[in-house]
Structure formats: C-alpha cells, structure tokens
C-alpha cells in the first residue's frame, strides 16, 4: 500500500484521535532472495473522541494498544512492497 492510499484510508480515524505516542520496533527480519519476513511490535496510546456536541469534543476515552505484525515483503522493480500482513 502506498503512503497516500494509507493516509486516505485512515484520515477520518486520525481526526477523531489525539495520539500521545506510537512506537514500532522491528523484532526480526528474515531475508530469502527477493522476499522478507518481518516481525514488528507496535504500541499506541491515544484519546479517542466518542461524542461530539455542537462541533466540540464532548467525551473521549483513553486507548492503549499493543499489536504484533507478521509481514511478508516482496522486492519489485519499484521497490519493496508488502504482500501479506497478519496481525496478532
């Protein structure tokens, strides 16, 4: 997925959040010719708006998440592209 497509897909979600931090860490990378298996852990801390009244934030809740991604990347003439993502 390209960055512009990603930004369009999540633009609404970001408008409803105040993000305090996002931390991602690559845990493993296994290369095999033009394919890479990558494991990434990610943690997020954010306020998510749950209600808006008269255009003003009325209620929000704090959300802390931790996820692990198992990604498969493929090298193409245009660069590395993600071809599969599994979220744990």
NORCORJO-V884739 format. One record per backbone hydrogen bond with DSSP energy under -0.5 kcal/mol. CO is the residue of the C=O (numbers start at 1). NH is the residue of the N-H. If there is no record, write none. Layout:
co->CO nh->NH
co->CO nh->NH
This chain:
co->2 nh->6
co->3 nh->7
co->4 nh->8
co->5 nh->9
co->6 nh->10
co->7 nh->11
co->10 nh->14
co->11 nh->15
co->12 nh->16
co->13 nh->16
co->14 nh->17
co->16 nh->49
co->17 nh->19
co->18 nh->20
co->18 nh->47
co->21 nh->45
co->23 nh->43
co->25 nh->27
co->25 nh->41
co->28 nh->39
co->29 nh->31
co->30 nh->37
co->32 nh->35
co->34 nh->75
co->35 nh->32
co->36 nh->38
co->36 nh->73
co->37 nh->30
co->38 nh->71
co->39 nh->27
co->39 nh->28
co->40 nh->69
co->41 nh->25
co->42 nh->67
co->43 nh->23
co->44 nh->65
co->45 nh->20
co->45 nh->21
co->46 nh->63
co->47 nh->18
co->47 nh->49
co->48 nh->61
co->51 nh->58
co->51 nh->59
co->53 nh->56
co->56 nh->53
co->59 nh->50
co->59 nh->51
co->61 nh->48
co->63 nh->46
co->65 nh->44
co->67 nh->42
co->68 nh->88
co->69 nh->40
co->69 nh->71
co->70 nh->86
co->71 nh->38
co->72 nh->83
co->72 nh->84
co->73 nh->36
co->74 nh->81
co->76 nh->79
co->79 nh->76
co->81 nh->74
co->84 nh->72
co->86 nh->70
co->86 nh->88
